[in-house]
Structures are given as C-alpha cells and as structure tokens.
C-alpha cells in the first residue's frame, strides 16, 4: 500500500466534514463528489447553487450526497456575520462590513469551520494564496504556542526509480520568505508534529544548510544553528540534526563521513529549508526532475485545518487535499 492509499484509508476511519469555498469550480465539484462517494469526507460546496448544479449536470455528476451552501441566501449568514464581528471588532470592523464579507464564499467557508459547522476548509483554486491565508488568519487564528503560520509539502518518492521509497515532509515551501531563527524552529516543530500525525512514525528532522556542523561560516548558517538549538530546547526528545547539508541528511554513507555523530544517520524524513528560495526551488527540483509527487502546500500553525490549493490544480489535487485535510482534522 502506497502513502496516498494509507492517507485515504485513514480518512475513511473517522469521517470529517470539509467545506470547499470554490464550489462552482468544476475541479472542486468533481473532487467533492469523488471524495464523498469514496467515503473520504462529507463535502460542502460553497457558491451559487444554480451555478454549481449546472456545472455538475454538464459533467453528469450527481450531487445527491453533497451539501450546497449559498452565502447569498444561507440562513446562517447573519449568525456568521455576528461571529466575524466578534472576531474583528477590536480591529475596527463594523457589522455592515461583516455582513458584506460573509457573502464572500471564502469568508463564509472559514466561518463555517470556525463555528464548528465543518472540520476543515479548502480554498485556492480561484483565490490567491494571499487572500486564502488572510482569511484563515483573521477567522481561524494561530494555534496556541505558535506565532507563525507556515506550510509544508508532502513529498512522495514512490515511483519505480526511487530507492528507497519513502514519504517526506518539506517545509516551508510556500509562505515564510526569510524566517528568523525563532520562526524556523516553529516551522520545524510543526512539520515534525505533522509527520507523526499523518504517518504515526518518528519525525527525523534535518535543519538544512550549505554547511554541516559549522563547516562554513555565514550569517545564514548561524541562523540555522540557532534555530536547531531552539528546537532542541523546545522538544529535547526530537531527533534533529543541524546545521546539515542535504546529502548528509538523507544518504547514510555521506552522513557517516560528514556527520558521524548525526542523530538521524542520514535517514531524515522532515527537511526544513533555511528560506523560501531554497525550499521552493528544492521541492520543484524533486518534483520536476526527481519525479516525486508533491502534495500541498498544507498550512500549519493554525487553530483548525484550513488549506490552500494552487490555482493550477487539477481535480486529483483537490481530492487528495480533501483527504489530507480530513486526516488533519482527526
């Protein structure tokens, strides 16, 4: 059984309700119908009901098991507006502004999540990442103990040419451009927790750099070393190496040479990149040249699961993000 099959099975064990803000998008409709039919999640499509039904009819998709919520006509809109006002009144929001924002499907979906009418929310097929993150921050909020919302990609190295076959987490590949040492430690902590949550295996964290154990001197290396120290202070039981180069992090023979005292012995499964440049380039190299499957970005550090799609996503991407969000919500 491959990693995606494992995640789908896990989602089926404890059915969660996932709300999708871009319910009029045919990619989202197809994924929601498939996820519902497969018992992955109960899905709610947010949008104009007539438009959603028309799109589904064109593709001959049955919406009999799908709930549709139209923010323009929903009986919950007034209650959600009051919730939004309570969340944002100290920031100067007025009730008329709250009522207007609730008509927006993204705000509506995140408010459903916030009040407990859904277990997870997904957007980004049409909304920009900036809009998606802003809504999540303002409505869902940051989890206790965190100051930074970041993201991770689930990277699957399971094609025929991959040896060994494995699932890894790369972070942060989408959100924090130039993290401080404190932010980098938070990103690593959240990513390690997600590795354990999704796969029930020990997280083995590599704090990546162009240096291994101080072999190079530079402020960016100092940042990684400081972040590693903070991470160990926060969770002394966590298996972590840093600063460490990529080859020493994932190749046992190289680790034996470059980092003989390594905790992970060249078998890291959580890779923490020093900044967004390295992370975004790294995951795309693994995906495009290495043939890895990249799922994400999946947001971490929020109070509840609220995830982002790429505007270039396909229906399959939405389907698997529904499953991952459902597992996050368990």
C-alpha angles and dihedrals in degrees: 000000000000125000096263091052089051091052092048091050091049092051090052092055094068113021114220132187116243123190120208116203096200096059094152093061111101092218089058093044092052092048093047093050091047094047091048093047091048093050092243096127144335103256131209119196116207119205145066105336095214092051093048092050092047093052091047092049092053088057093040092241121157116228094185092117097037124095116219123203119191110196090204094061106019118130087218096061096093093048091047090050090055090049091051091048091052090051097047106026092101087057090057101265117156127208093249090056091047091052090051094048093050088064088065109092094222094054090042093053094048091048089053087056094044095053093044100255088121135024098218140006133214131194139147105095087106105001119081120248089247092056092044094051093043092055092047093049094048097044108024098031133198120305119252112273094026132097098176133062110208138157144231139204121223103224117199118199098185106121120119093263095051114103116205100024111221149145119239139179120229117194144221100003101143119026125030108061102193110004122200119233089263092051092046090054090050091049090051093048093051093046092050091051090051092052090054093043097050100038106019091229133120114276113234107195127203117193097207127218140145084256132069118209093339096313088143131039120222138121090251089056090048088054093054092047091050091048091051091052091050091048092052091048092052095045113016092177094060116108103233139158125194148199090022138148120239097249092052089048097056108020114071095203092053092045089054089057103037102029111020091166093053117142092213098041092217095310103106117157099181115060116194113194122209095234144353094267092061095038098049092045091044098054092045092051089051090048102041102032101021097044095233119153110238119203118186159330089245114186121233134185095048126122091241136013109282112157139189132229129202114248086231092056125131128218090264090057091053092047094054092044088054088055094047092047090050091052090048088055094054 
